[in-house]
């Protein structure tokens, strides 16, 4: 006989698994607060969560899309990597320079 299910739904199991793996309690975040942060948009670029945690149970399957937590809030993988190496002002200036060059190149044909 198998072990009884700890959580009622696959969604609940996914959320609690992520809370445990990411150390939500160690960060001092309550469970509901943690889930609202990791499932919100990236604070830097505004993209929706893209990292996936898939829970497949006999009764149902659920995919939880989430972001990493940084000092400012939820952050996508790309922005988290950039933020580890550069400050936000430098990232914004560099992105503006890239966009200006692309617009200039587009006008030139």
Backbone bond lengths (Angstrom), bond angles and torsions (degrees), N, CA, C in turn:
res aa  C-N    CA-C-N  psi(-1)  N-CA   C-N-CA  omega(-1)  CA-C   N-CA-C  phi
1 X - - - 1.450 - - 1.524 108.19 -
2 X 1.340 116.34 133.72 1.460 121.65 -177.24 1.513 112.81 -74.49
3 X 1.312 114.22 168.07 1.454 121.56 178.01 1.524 109.79 -71.60
4 X 1.321 119.22 139.07 1.459 120.18 179.83 1.530 110.73 -66.53
5 X 1.313 115.95 147.38 1.463 121.04 -179.99 1.518 110.00 -65.42
6 X 1.330 115.89 131.90 1.454 121.37 -179.66 1.532 110.70 -79.24
7 X 1.333 115.30 -32.68 1.455 120.81 -178.06 1.526 109.84 -117.94
8 X 1.307 116.03 147.32 1.473 121.11 -175.03 1.523 112.98 -69.58
9 X 1.339 116.74 -36.93 1.458 119.65 -177.36 1.530 110.44 -127.49
10 X 1.330 115.86 164.02 1.462 120.88 177.37 1.530 110.05 -66.61
11 X 1.328 117.02 -34.77 1.468 120.57 177.88 1.519 110.55 -61.74
12 X 1.304 116.76 -47.52 1.458 121.92 179.29 1.529 110.46 -61.45
13 X 1.319 117.31 -41.11 1.467 121.70 178.36 1.520 110.77 -63.29
14 X 1.345 117.66 -42.04 1.464 121.78 179.50 1.527 111.04 -63.73
15 X 1.316 116.42 -45.32 1.464 120.65 -179.23 1.521 111.67 -62.97
16 X 1.321 117.15 -45.17 1.464 120.43 179.96 1.527 111.37 -68.16
17 X 1.333 117.15 -34.71 1.459 120.98 177.52 1.527 110.57 -64.14
18 X 1.326 117.07 -45.34 1.465 120.89 179.19 1.523 110.73 -65.46
19 X 1.324 117.71 -41.07 1.472 122.46 178.31 1.520 109.99 -58.44
20 X 1.309 116.45 -41.25 1.454 121.43 -179.75 1.533 111.33 -71.87
21 X 1.332 117.02 -47.39 1.467 121.50 -177.22 1.521 113.08 -65.53
22 X 1.327 117.26 -37.31 1.461 121.29 -177.80 1.532 112.32 -86.72
23 X 1.318 117.09 -5.56 1.457 120.49 177.89 1.519 113.36 72.38
24 X 1.313 116.35 42.14 1.461 120.73 -179.96 1.513 113.13 -56.33
25 X 1.331 116.95 -41.23 1.466 120.75 179.48 1.531 110.76 -67.85
26 X 1.336 116.56 -37.02 1.471 120.68 179.09 1.524 111.71 -67.08
27 X 1.331 116.20 -27.30 1.472 121.08 177.53 1.526 111.00 -79.85
28 X 1.317 116.82 -7.62 1.456 120.73 -179.12 1.516 113.40 82.02
29 X 1.328 116.12 21.57 1.465 120.15 -179.43 1.522 110.54 -101.97
30 X 1.314 115.35 138.58 1.459 118.79 173.98 1.526 107.51 -71.94
31 X 1.315 117.33 160.34 1.463 121.20 -178.36 1.528 112.13 -58.45
32 X 1.350 119.50 -51.24 1.475 119.21 -179.87 1.535 112.72 -61.48
33 X 1.333 116.63 -38.97 1.459 121.09 179.35 1.529 110.44 -65.11
34 X 1.325 117.30 -43.21 1.461 122.58 178.39 1.526 110.60 -59.25
35 X 1.330 117.28 -48.98 1.465 121.58 -178.45 1.526 110.70 -62.46
36 X 1.334 117.95 -40.49 1.467 119.55 179.63 1.532 111.40 -66.30
37 X 1.331 117.61 -33.46 1.468 120.46 179.09 1.525 110.95 -72.19
38 X 1.335 117.79 -51.24 1.469 119.76 -174.71 1.523 113.43 -69.36
39 X 1.320 118.14 -20.77 1.461 119.74 179.31 1.532 112.87 -99.58
40 X 1.336 117.26 5.90 1.464 120.42 177.50 1.535 110.06 -87.39
41 X 1.315 116.41 174.68 1.462 121.61 -179.51 1.532 110.38 -72.41
42 X 1.330 115.56 155.65 1.464 121.89 178.23 1.526 109.10 -61.20
43 X 1.330 117.38 133.91 1.462 121.03 -177.73 1.523 112.47 -72.17
44 X 1.330 118.11 -18.18 1.460 120.71 -177.84 1.524 111.86 -95.50
45 X 1.337 117.84 -53.88 1.468 120.42 -175.03 1.527 113.36 -104.01
46 X 1.316 118.49 -14.89 1.458 121.73 177.02 1.520 115.60 81.69
47 X 1.341 117.41 10.51 1.471 118.72 -179.93 1.531 110.64 -76.55
48 X 1.316 114.84 156.17 1.458 121.10 177.36 1.527 109.56 -74.21
49 X 1.329 117.68 158.53 1.462 120.29 178.64 1.528 112.51 -56.09
50 X 1.336 116.16 140.10 1.461 119.76 -177.79 1.528 113.42 -127.76
51 X 1.325 118.11 -21.06 1.461 119.59 176.94 1.528 107.74 -68.20
52 X 1.328 116.85 142.31 1.462 119.52 -175.31 1.524 112.24 -120.51
53 X 1.308 115.14 139.58 1.455 123.38 169.97 1.523 105.37 -123.76
54 X 1.337 116.26 115.34 1.458 121.21 -176.69 1.520 109.24 -103.51
55 X 1.308 115.59 126.16 1.464 122.25 175.15 1.519 106.79 -112.27
56 X 1.317 116.22 120.28 1.464 121.32 -179.54 1.523 107.72 -117.15
57 X 1.317 115.18 111.26 1.457 120.53 178.61 1.514 108.90 -115.15
58 X 1.305 116.16 165.47 1.468 120.42 -179.89 1.525 111.62 -58.59
59 X 1.328 116.06 -39.45 1.461 119.60 -176.22 1.528 113.91 -84.35
60 X 1.331 118.26 -26.67 1.461 120.47 179.87 1.527 110.80 -165.93
61 X 1.311 115.49 171.52 1.454 122.78 178.10 1.522 107.97 -130.25
62 X 1.324 117.48 147.68 1.459 120.89 -179.04 1.524 108.93 -146.98
63 X 1.340 116.53 137.88 1.459 122.33 175.56 1.520 108.16 -113.61
64 X 1.317 115.98 117.71 1.464 121.72 178.93 1.521 107.78 -97.95
65 X 1.318 116.83 120.09 1.463 121.36 176.83 1.523 107.37 -96.74
66 X 1.350 116.71 132.86 1.447 120.77 -172.38 1.522 111.16 -147.02
67 X 1.351 115.17 167.56 1.461 124.36 174.72 1.527 109.31 -118.49
68 X 1.306 115.43 163.75 1.462 121.58 173.67 1.528 108.67 -75.47
69 X 1.330 116.50 160.25 1.457 120.70 176.36 1.523 107.71 -107.90
70 X 1.343 115.45 126.72 1.460 121.40 174.83 1.521 107.76 -117.14
71 X 1.307 116.78 -175.17 1.464 120.07 -177.34 1.525 112.67 -61.31
72 X 1.344 117.59 -29.61 1.457 119.92 -178.39 1.514 114.57 -90.16
73 X 1.316 117.75 -20.68 1.453 121.70 -177.75 1.514 110.88 147.85
74 X 1.333 116.86 -148.11 1.462 122.15 -178.60 1.521 109.86 -75.87
75 X 1.333 116.16 139.66 1.456 120.82 -175.57 1.525 109.67 -144.77
76 X 1.357 117.03 132.78 1.465 120.31 177.95 1.533 109.71 -69.99
77 X 1.308 116.05 168.05 1.456 121.45 -175.67 1.532 112.11 -61.13
78 X 1.330 117.24 -43.02 1.471 121.14 -178.62 1.525 110.44 -65.72
79 X 1.318 117.22 -48.56 1.468 120.64 -179.69 1.526 111.20 -65.45
80 X 1.323 117.49 -35.07 1.467 121.16 177.53 1.525 109.80 -62.63
81 X 1.330 116.60 -43.57 1.457 120.91 179.42 1.532 110.54 -64.86
82 X 1.326 116.88 -45.42 1.465 120.38 178.03 1.522 111.37 -62.01
83 X 1.326 115.51 -42.18 1.466 121.15 -177.09 1.531 111.98 -66.05
84 X 1.322 117.39 -27.33 1.460 120.67 178.56 1.527 111.54 -69.56
85 X 1.340 116.44 -28.40 1.456 120.41 -174.64 1.522 114.13 -106.63
86 X 1.322 117.52 -23.85 1.464 121.34 -175.64 1.514 110.12 -136.04
87 X 1.348 115.94 156.72 1.462 118.25 174.45 1.527 108.82 -85.13
88 X 1.312 116.92 161.32 1.457 122.43 -171.95 1.530 111.99 -63.02
89 X 1.327 117.81 -35.84 1.467 120.03 179.42 1.524 111.59 -63.49
90 X 1.314 116.76 -39.68 1.462 120.81 178.89 1.532 110.82 -66.96
91 X 1.314 116.80 -39.25 1.466 121.52 178.80 1.529 110.08 -63.28
92 X 1.332 116.97 -45.38 1.465 121.63 -178.80 1.525 110.38 -64.59
93 X 1.334 117.91 -44.26 1.468 120.86 179.08 1.525 111.08 -61.04
94 X 1.323 116.24 -42.72 1.456 120.05 -178.95 1.531 111.40 -67.49
95 X 1.317 117.35 -41.62 1.469 120.67 177.07 1.524 110.82 -62.66
96 X 1.331 117.59 -39.17 1.474 120.92 177.85 1.525 110.07 -63.82
97 X 1.322 117.26 -40.41 1.468 121.63 178.02 1.532 110.37 -63.02
98 X 1.325 117.01 -42.48 1.468 121.38 178.68 1.526 110.42 -62.31
99 X 1.328 116.92 -46.80 1.463 120.68 -179.29 1.532 111.31 -63.99
100 X 1.328 117.91 -39.33 1.463 121.00 178.68 1.527 110.32 -63.14
101 X 1.328 117.05 -42.63 1.464 120.77 178.89 1.522 111.08 -64.89
102 X 1.314 117.26 -42.50 1.479 120.93 -179.98 1.528 110.54 -64.04
103 X 1.324 117.79 -40.53 1.475 120.96 178.49 1.523 109.32 -65.90
104 X 1.332 118.19 -41.63 1.465 122.22 178.46 1.531 110.55 -62.56
105 X 1.318 116.57 -45.52 1.468 120.72 179.43 1.527 111.33 -64.59
106 X 1.320 117.36 -35.86 1.472 121.87 -179.90 1.526 110.59 -66.87
107 X 1.337 116.34 -39.43 1.472 120.45 179.53 1.522 111.75 -67.87
108 X 1.321 116.27 -33.56 1.462 120.65 -178.77 1.526 111.71 -74.40
109 X 1.298 116.20 -18.57 1.465 120.39 175.66 1.442 111.63 99.39
